[in-house]
């Protein structure tokens, strides 16, 4: 487990990211919010910590992240269809079912992959192909109830922003505690999009469940780009941690742009 100051720092970073992402999503819409929520903020911090404390095994650990990243992508698909097929239910129920589906799929597949898949580059590459295929497929599924929908104009109080911050921080601390008592899940939670999952819940409750579903559609593009982010960090680490992190962020943004262009031509 990372040192306590690092855990607290990452929890605060997660809380701040959740507050900012959901604030922007309220103003700009679920599509933009979904992309912003998958930005590898906490993943960057986790990778920096990992590479500074355990540089010998960093390659193996990063290659092992391929399974959890794909598990997260499948979890997003589960969230989307759980919301889609519970229409007619209250929004809090639809969002709760979606998040429980997301969590169950992620934990189940992450454990399965950790026990069956070797931490090899070719495995990471195959899993990435599945990332891309799932992303491009899910983005084609329509959400008709959102046609012409604009985010609700809401005046946020500092108290509500603080509550979103606290939810993000508490969720990260809960993940850290679970990873401590279940070491097999530790690599998975290093790349788990905690900001994204909490943000989906906030978006669904403050806007509506289809709004969160739209965010999940965009977010699946983000998780695919995060897979390339991790791979780029691994390739560039020989040039130093700062350079590899900067290069990984560049690859992340270009990946989102490229995936968007590919989708436009389908």
ABEGO torsion letter per residue (X at the ends): XBBAAAAAAAAAAAAAAAAAAAAAAAAAEAAAAAAAAABBAAAAAAAAAAAAABAAAAAAAAAAAAAAAAAAAAAAAAAAAAAAAABGBBAAAAAAAAAAAAAAAAAAAAAAAAAABBBBAAAAAAAAAAAAAAAAAAAABBBAAABGBBBBBBBBBAAAAAAAAAAAAAAAAAAAAAAAABAAAAAAAAABBAAAAAAAAAAAAABBAAAAAAAAAAAAAAAAAAAAAAAAAAAAAAAEAAAAAAAAAAAAAAAAAAAAAAAAAX
